[in-house]
Each structure stands twice: as structure tokens, then as C-alpha cells.
Amino acid sequence: MPKKKAAPRKKAAPTKKAAPTKKAAPRKPLPKNAQGVTLLSGGNPQIPKGDGRAPVQAYLDALPDWKQAVGVHVDGLVRRLVPDVRMAVRWNTPFYGVEGEGWFLSFHCMTRYVKVALHNGSELEPPLPVASKHPRVRYVHLHEDDPLEDEPLASWIRQAAALPGDPIF
């Protein structure tokens, strides 16, 4: 049998030389507060993960400006209304829960407000003002000039603490 001729090879397309890459500018260091704690975006303090009162207190102590008054107020309200509350810091955020029931509340500093998250907020009355991507979570945004009224926040805290919390958090 006659041998088949090999198909002629195609010439490779000329390769383009890669453009020289720009080196990324070095990042500016994140700001620190008076205690030397790094403040993340929105002024949220960077606090190591931990359980108990000490890491939550470190978070509260590191809050900047007016956000500290809001954080201390929310923390005091939760501790007063839920005497056996379990506390922890996760993801630079204080969490509050009931032992064996999961977390029911957390809060986080944003640039213009403190975002209070009620993890089972969809079940609370009256409905919380801000929805979440998570179907059960609802938010209250506390701004600098908002009066720190205990109601309806206290009502929501009481209701949330009485429901099973979110074990995801």
C-alpha cells in the first residue's frame, strides 16, 4: 500500500510579546484609632475572633466617634434585656446569642451608619425597615443624628432572643 503523505504543517501565528506589567502601587496602611486598633472600611474595628465579653468590649472600645455611643447603647440594651446573653466577635463584628439557640443579633459599622442585623428579623413585628439577601435577616440602620430610642429596638431584641437563632453565624 502506498504511504499517505502527511498534511503540511500550518505555520504558527506570530506571538505577540506581552506588554510589560505595571506593578501595583503599594497599599496605604489602614488607619488606626487612638488605641492603635486598625479601622477597616466604614470605621469598623479589626478585632480578633474570640468568645465572651472581652473581645466584644475591645470592639466597643475601638469604635470611632459617634459609632461608639451607638455600639455601647445597643450592647447595653441587649445585655439588659437578655441577661444570659452569649457574646463573641466573628468577622470583626460582635454577635449576641442564646446558648444552644444560635445568634440572634450582630452589628457592624458602615461609613454613614451602624448596621444592626437581627438574624431572624423576618419573623419580628413590626417588620424591620431594611431587607437582606438572606431571607431571615433584617436590618436597622442607626445614623449619627438618629435618636437612640429603646423602642422598637428593645421589642425586636426581646422577640429575637426568644426565637431560635441562626446557627450559620
C-alpha positions in Angstrom: 0.0 0.0 0.0 1.2 3.4 -0.8 2.1 5.7 2.1 -0.1 8.7 2.7 1.6 12.0 2.6 1.5 13.9 5.8 -0.6 17.1 5.7 1.6 20.1 5.6 2.1 21.8 8.9 0.4 25.2 9.4 2.7 27.9 10.3 2.2 29.1 13.8 0.8 32.6 14.1 3.4 35.0 15.3 3.2 35.5 19.0 2.7 38.9 20.5 5.1 39.9 23.2 3.3 40.5 26.4 3.1 44.1 27.4 5.2 44.8 30.5 3.0 44.6 33.6 2.6 47.5 35.9 3.5 46.8 39.4 0.6 47.6 41.7 1.2 50.6 43.9 1.9 49.7 47.5 -1.2 49.8 49.6 -1.6 52.7 52.0 -1.7 51.4 55.6 -5.2 51.3 57.1 -6.0 54.0 59.6 -5.7 53.2 63.3 -7.6 54.7 66.2 -6.2 56.2 69.4 -5.7 52.7 70.9 -3.8 51.5 67.8 -6.6 49.3 66.5 -6.8 49.1 62.7 -10.0 50.6 61.4 -11.4 48.9 58.3 -13.8 50.5 55.8 -16.6 52.4 57.4 -14.6 52.7 60.6 -15.2 49.1 61.6 -12.5 48.0 64.1 -10.4 45.0 63.2 -10.7 42.8 66.3 -9.5 39.2 66.5 -12.1 36.4 66.7 -13.0 35.5 70.3 -15.7 34.4 72.6 -17.0 36.2 75.7 -17.2 39.7 77.0 -13.6 40.7 76.5 -13.5 40.7 72.6 -16.8 42.4 72.4 -15.6 45.1 74.9 -12.4 45.5 72.8 -14.6 46.1 69.8 -16.7 48.7 71.6 -13.7 50.4 72.9 -12.2 50.7 69.4 -15.3 52.1 67.7 -14.7 55.6 66.3 -16.6 58.8 67.1 -20.4 58.7 67.4 -20.4 55.0 66.4 -19.1 54.1 69.8 -22.1 55.7 71.5 -24.4 53.7 69.2 -22.5 50.4 69.8 -22.4 50.8 73.6 -26.1 51.6 73.6 -27.0 48.5 71.5 -24.7 46.3 73.6 -26.2 47.7 76.9 -29.7 47.2 75.6 -29.0 43.5 74.6 -27.3 42.7 77.9 -30.1 44.3 79.9 -32.9 42.5 78.0 -31.2 39.2 77.7 -29.3 38.6 81.0 -27.6 35.3 80.0 -26.6 36.5 76.5 -23.7 34.8 74.9 -21.2 37.1 73.1 -18.5 36.7 70.6 -16.6 38.6 67.9 -16.6 37.0 64.4 -15.5 38.7 61.2 -14.8 41.9 63.0 -18.4 42.0 64.2 -19.9 41.5 67.7 -22.5 38.7 67.8 -25.1 38.1 70.5 -26.9 34.8 71.1 -28.6 32.4 73.5 -26.6 29.3 74.5 -27.7 26.3 72.4 -30.0 28.5 70.3 -27.6 30.3 67.9 -27.0 34.0 67.2 -29.9 36.5 67.1 -28.1 39.9 66.7 -24.9 41.4 65.4 -23.9 44.9 64.3 -21.3 46.4 62.0 -20.0 49.9 61.3 -20.6 51.3 57.8 -19.4 54.8 56.7 -22.7 56.6 57.5 -24.5 54.3 59.9 -24.2 51.3 62.2 -26.0 48.3 60.7 -27.8 46.2 63.3 -28.7 42.8 62.0 -31.4 40.7 63.5 -30.8 37.2 62.2 -34.4 36.0 62.4 -35.8 39.5 61.7 -38.3 38.3 59.1 -40.3 36.8 62.0 -40.4 40.0 64.1 -43.2 42.6 64.5 -43.4 45.3 63.4 -41.3 44.5 60.4 -37.7 45.8 60.4 -37.1 48.6 57.9 -34.3 47.1 55.8 -34.4 43.7 54.0 -31.4 41.4 53.4 -30.3 38.9 50.7 -30.6 36.3 53.4 -34.4 35.5 53.7 -34.5 35.6 57.5 -32.2 38.5 58.2 -33.4 42.1 58.5 -31.6 45.3 59.4 -31.9 48.6 61.2 -29.6 51.3 60.2 -28.7 53.7 63.0 -27.3 57.1 61.7 -25.3 59.7 63.6 -28.2 62.0 64.2 -30.8 59.3 64.9 -32.2 59.5 68.4 -31.3 56.3 70.3 -34.7 55.3 71.4 -35.1 51.9 73.2 -38.4 51.1 71.5 -38.9 49.4 69.0 -35.3 48.1 69.0 -35.9 46.7 72.5 -39.0 44.9 71.3 -37.2 43.4 68.4 -34.3 42.3 70.7 -36.8 40.6 73.1 -38.6 38.8 70.3 -35.3 37.8 68.5 -33.8 36.3 71.7 -37.0 34.2 72.3 -36.7 32.6 68.8 -34.2 30.0 67.8 -31.2 31.9 66.4 -29.2 31.4 63.3 -26.6 28.6 63.7 -24.9 29.7 60.4 -23.4 32.6 62.1 
